[in-house]
């Protein structure tokens, strides 16, 4: 498979998952509406509240992430090699040069954040600077810049809104059930009772399903960033070698937590990757071995 076909395939798969997400939310709204007898009011109310909180998070999430991670902004004089790597790659693809941040941690890792290319950040650990050579570092930076170029942060922000909406809709439905009353349940027709049962089941299961879809989108964007980064450097082996080194390093990243783990180029919680099929649905990243294999086949 060529780099170009890999990029096209991953874009197609990502948007297919997004369409599934929209259909899933529409189905939930229909079931909750029929079960409660209040139509689509739950979807509207949930959308308003979710939209308000998500809008706030959209404009402040990068600052919160950097603060949680203990990252500090650096200038060219602080690390000329890192700065020049970012600058040269940005010039190559016509991206504005993002802010560069550094985390004082010996575990090798990196991530990108920000809402668009003009408000973007590339952040690396001191460990990645110490343990990777120049070509490998270039592959990692190209991967992170590809996340920015492909608007992955914006896409994942939209997915987070969807997850919040699904959770909020389920919460509204469960709360409303307490006020419907037993008399209404006795008078309800058989069809409404079926919808009531489905509504209760989805209210419990839908946050889990939404999270699985969110993580599926995140994993697809990692594959896309791998392919786009390889296209940028024209040398897939650089990123493949970097992923191998980072994956084999057993030191966990202390600055990471469950809220930020999906941002990093490799799962920062070393030794906690899950290999079974159903359990792997909750992995934040694709297996490093699979990513390396695809890169070396390009």
C-alpha positions in Angstrom: 0.0 0.0 0.0 1.3 3.4 -0.9 1.4 6.4 1.4 -1.3 8.1 -0.7 -3.6 5.1 -0.6 -3.1 4.8 3.2 -4.1 8.4 3.7 -7.2 8.0 1.5 -8.2 4.8 3.3 -7.9 6.3 6.8 -9.8 9.4 5.8 -12.6 7.3 4.5 -12.7 5.0 7.5 -12.7 8.0 9.9 -15.7 9.7 8.3 -17.6 6.4 8.1 -17.2 6.1 11.9 -18.4 9.7 12.3 -21.5 9.0 10.2 -22.2 6.0 12.5 -21.9 8.3 15.4 -24.5 10.7 14.0 -26.9 7.8 13.2 -26.4 6.5 16.8 -27.3 9.8 18.4 -30.4 10.2 16.1 -31.5 6.7 17.1 -31.0 7.5 20.8 -33.1 10.7 20.5 -35.9 8.7 18.8 -35.9 5.9 21.4 -35.8 8.4 24.4 -38.5 10.5 22.8 -40.9 7.5 22.2 -40.2 6.0 25.6 -40.9 9.2 27.5 -43.7 10.6 25.3 -41.9 14.0 25.1 -40.6 13.7 21.6 -37.1 15.0 20.7 -37.0 17.6 23.6 -34.2 15.6 25.3 -32.0 15.9 22.2 -32.6 19.7 22.0 -31.9 20.3 25.7 -28.9 18.1 25.8 -27.5 19.7 22.6 -27.8 23.2 24.2 -26.0 22.3 27.4 -23.4 20.1 25.7 -22.7 22.9 23.2 -22.2 25.5 25.8 -19.7 23.4 27.8 -18.0 22.1 24.7 -17.6 25.7 23.3 -15.8 26.7 26.5 -13.6 23.7 26.4 -12.8 24.2 22.7 -11.2 27.5 23.4 -9.5 26.6 26.6 -8.6 22.9 26.3 -5.1 23.5 25.0 -4.2 25.7 28.0 -5.7 23.2 30.4 -3.8 20.3 28.8 -0.5 22.1 28.9 -1.1 23.1 32.5 -2.0 19.5 33.5 1.1 18.2 31.7 3.5 20.7 33.4 4.7 21.8 30.0 6.7 25.0 29.5 7.0 27.0 26.3 10.5 27.3 24.8 12.2 29.5 22.2 14.7 28.8 19.5 17.6 29.6 21.8 16.5 27.0 24.4 16.8 24.1 21.9 17.9 25.0 18.4 17.7 21.5 17.1 14.1 20.9 18.1 13.1 24.4 17.0 14.7 24.0 13.6 13.1 20.6 13.0 9.7 22.1 13.7 10.4 25.2 11.6 11.8 23.3 8.5 8.9 20.8 8.4 6.3 23.6 8.7 8.0 25.5 5.8 7.8 22.2 3.8 4.0 21.9 4.1 3.1 25.6 4.4 2.0 25.5 8.0 2.3 28.4 10.5 5.0 27.6 13.0 3.3 26.3 16.2 4.3 27.1 19.7 6.8 24.6 21.0 6.5 23.2 24.5 8.7 20.9 26.6 7.9 18.5 29.4 10.7 17.7 31.8 10.2 13.9 31.8 12.7 11.2 30.8 9.9 9.0 29.2 9.9 9.6 25.4 6.7 10.9 24.0 5.1 13.9 22.2 1.7 15.4 21.3 0.0 18.2 19.5 -2.9 20.3 20.6 -4.8 23.5 19.7 -8.0 24.2 17.8 -6.5 24.9 14.3 -3.1 25.5 12.5 -2.9 29.1 13.6 -3.6 28.2 17.3 -1.5 25.1 17.6 1.1 23.6 19.9 3.7 20.9 19.5 4.9 19.4 22.8 7.7 16.9 23.4 9.4 15.4 26.5 13.0 15.8 27.3 13.2 12.0 27.1 12.4 12.0 23.4 15.1 14.5 22.7 17.6 12.3 24.6 16.6 8.9 23.2 15.9 9.6 19.5 18.3 10.5 16.8 17.7 13.4 14.4 15.9 11.4 11.7 13.6 9.7 14.3 12.8 13.1 15.9 11.9 14.5 12.5 9.5 11.6 12.0 7.8 12.2 15.3 7.5 16.0 14.7 6.1 15.3 11.2 3.5 13.0 12.8 2.4 15.7 15.2 2.4 18.4 12.5 0.2 16.1 10.4 -2.3 16.1 13.3 -2.4 19.9 13.0 -2.6 19.9 9.2 -5.4 17.3 9.2 -7.4 19.3 11.8 -7.4 16.2 14.0 -7.7 18.3 17.2 -10.9 19.9 15.9 -12.3 16.6 14.8 -11.7 15.0 18.1 -13.2 18.1 19.8 -16.4 17.4 17.8 -16.3 13.8 18.8 -16.0 14.8 22.5 -19.1 17.0 22.0 -20.9 13.9 20.7 -19.8 11.8 23.6 -21.0 14.5 26.0 -24.3 14.8 24.2 -24.9 11.0 24.4 -24.1 11.0 28.1 -26.3 14.0 28.8 -29.3 12.6 26.8 -29.1 9.4 28.8 -28.9 11.3 32.1 -31.9 13.4 31.2 -33.9 10.3 30.3 -33.1 8.5 33.5 -34.0 11.5 35.6 -37.3 12.0 33.8 -38.2 8.4 34.5 -38.5 9.2 38.2 -41.2 11.7 37.5 -43.3 9.8 35.0 -45.1 7.8 37.7 -46.4 4.2 37.9 -49.9 5.0 36.7 -48.5 6.2 33.4 -46.5 3.0 33.1 -49.6 0.9 33.7 -51.6 2.8 31.1 -48.8 2.8 28.5 -49.2 0.6 25.4 -47.1 -2.4 24.6 -45.0 -0.4 22.1 -44.2 2.3 24.6 -43.2 -0.3 27.1 -40.8 -1.7 24.5 -39.3 1.7 23.9 -39.1 2.3 27.7 -37.1 -0.9 28.1 -34.8 0.1 25.1 -34.4 3.6 26.6 -33.3 2.3 29.9 -30.9 -0.2 28.3 -29.4 2.5 26.0 -29.2 5.0 28.9 -26.8 2.6 30.7 -24.9 1.3 27.6 -24.8 4.4 25.4 -21.9 6.2 27.2 -19.8 3.0 26.8 -20.7 2.7 23.1 -20.0 6.4 22.6 -16.6 6.1 24.2 -15.7 3.1 22.0 -16.6 5.1 18.9 -14.5 8.1 20.2 -11.5 5.9 20.7 -12.0 4.3 17.3 -11.9 7.7 15.7 -8.8 8.5 17.7 -7.0 5.3 16.6 -7.9 6.0 12.9 -6.4 9.5 13.1 -3.2 8.0 14.5 -2.9 5.9 11.4 -3.6 8.9 9.2 -1.0 11.0 11.0 1.5 8.2 10.5 0.9 8.1 6.8 0.8 11.9 6.5 4.0 12.3 8.5 5.8 9.7 6.3 4.6 11.7 3.2 6.0 14.9 4.7 9.5 13.5 5.4 9.5 11.1 2.5 11.1 8.6 4.8 8.7 6.2 6.7 11.6 4.4 8.4 12.4 7.4 10.5 8.9 7.4 12.2 8.8 3.6 12.3 12.1 3.5 14.1 11.0 6.2 16.5 7.8 4.3 17.3 9.7 1.2 18.0 12.0 3.0 20.4 9.2 4.8 22.2 7.1 1.6 22.4 9.9 -0.5 23.8 10.8 2.1 26.5 9.1 0.9 29.6 9.2 4.1 31.6 5.7 5.5 32.1 5.1 9.2 31.5 4.3 10.8 34.9 2.8 13.9 33.3 0.1 12.0 31.5 -3.4 11.1 32.9 -6.5 9.5 31.5 -7.8 12.8 30.1 -4.7 13.5 28.0 -3.4 9.9 27.2 -5.1 9.8 23.8 -3.1 12.9 22.6 0.3 11.3 22.8 2.0 9.6 19.9 2.2 6.4 21.9 0.2 5.3 24.9 2.0 6.9 27.8 0.9 4.3 30.3 3.4 1.6 29.4 2.6 -2.0 30.1 -1.2 -1.3 30.1 -1.9 -2.0 26.5 -4.7 -4.5 26.0 -4.4 -7.1 23.3 -7.7 -9.1 23.3 -10.2 -8.0 20.6 -13.1 -6.7 22.8 -10.8 -5.2 25.4 -8.7 -3.5 22.7 -11.7 -1.5 21.7 -10.9 0.7 24.8 -7.3 1.2 23.8 -6.4 4.9 23.1 -3.8 3.9 20.4 -3.4 1.3 17.7 -0.7 -1.3 18.5 2.8 0.0 17.8 3.7 -3.2 16.0 0.9 -2.7 13.5 1.8 1.0 12.9 5.4 0.1 12.3 4.4 -2.8 9.9 2.2 -0.4 7.9 4.9 2.3 7.7 7.6 -0.2 6.5 5.2 -1.5 3.9 4.8 2.0 2.3 
